Amino acid sequence: MRETVFEVLSEGGSLTIERNRDRNGEKFIYHHNEMDLTDEGLEVNEKGEYGRFDQPFQLINSKYPWFRFHLTKLHEDFRDYVLSELITTLNEQGILPDDLRYSKQDLENSLNAKFEFGNAPLRNGLQNIKVKNLIEVTEYDYQEFTEQYAQEIGQKFKLRGKYKMWVEEQPFYPENMEVLNESNNFETVGKLEVSGNTILIKNEFGQIEFAFPSDKFFVSTTPILSKSKGWFYKSI
């Protein structure tokens, strides 16, 4: 079976990679075709056969600014690889957003990803983590008496029920002067995991640094961003 797994079209030319599968395995056929619009005999018709997809792709990636052209075909098997290589190429070549203003939307549609330029999140699994101790608060719900006898004896309300909840801030009641243990509020850097009803914070080596019940603490995370600006992507 033969199928096109990568194709880029430009004015008067194309760059394609085909995958050919048979009983002996698979081969990747590279083809660069370019017409001569000046009638000076400058046509290009290059072909090559390779054992892996990355070999013909790197030939294209190193010689041509294919990301400025029209990407019409990319097989899902190679999407993650092409995305990773594209981001590396854009950053190594110092490509700025204005340089991609004509092809960015086409790339996003073809690669099923959203490209962004700025301080990229570091992909090491670590996050900035904030932990806040929740406070147990008891709320009482009262119902007004409508019976005549209760009104005659001055009993206006009866207790319908009481409810316990965990909240971030302690409502102020003169009769409830609980003191929050501020040592349970902290910030750290690590990897957040949830196991059952337990929140785990691990260090970069996978060792558990903190463990606490998920129903009594509020945890928020933000990515750790690189110090320099560059291209990164988010899958759609």
C-alpha positions, 0 to 999 in steps of 0.5 A: 500500500502506498500513501502520501504522509507529508505534502507541502505545496508552493507556487509551482512546486511541491515537497512530498513524502510517501509511505510504501508498505509491503510484506518486507516492511515500509519505505519512505519516498521523498519527492521534490518537484518544481516547475520552471516558470521561465522556460530556462530548463530549471525544473526540479525533479528529485527523488529518494528512498529512505527507511524512516520518516525522519530521514526525508523529513529532515532533508526538507526541514534543513533545506527549505522553509516549508512552514511558510508554504501550504501544508496540505497533508500530514499523517497522524502517525507523524504529527507529534514528531513534526510539531516538535521539530517545527517548534525547534526550527522556529526557535533556532531560526529566530522566526517571529510572529510577523514572519508567520502571519500568512502561514500560521493559520494554515499550520494550526489547521493542518497540525491540529494545534494552537501556536503561541509566541511568548514565555513557554511553559517548561515541559519538565512536569514541575509546577508552581503550587499553592496550598491553602488550608480550608476551614471547617464551618458549621452553618445553622438553618432555621425555620420560622414557626407559624403555629399559633401556640409557638407564637403565643409562647414567644418561640419564633424559630426552630432548627431545621438542620446544621451543615458542615463545609470547608471554605477558604475564608472563615466568616466572622462570628463573635462566638467563633474565634478559631485561629487558622494555623498559617503554617498549613498555607505554603507555596512550593515547586513540584509535581501534583498528583491525586491518589484517591482522596489524598493530594501528593506533591512530589519533587523532581525525583518522584519522591513525596514531599507533602501529602494531605486530604483533598477535602480539607485543602485548596490547591492551585497550580501555575506552569513554570515559564521559561525566562526567554520568549519563543514558540510553543504549542497547545494541542486542540 
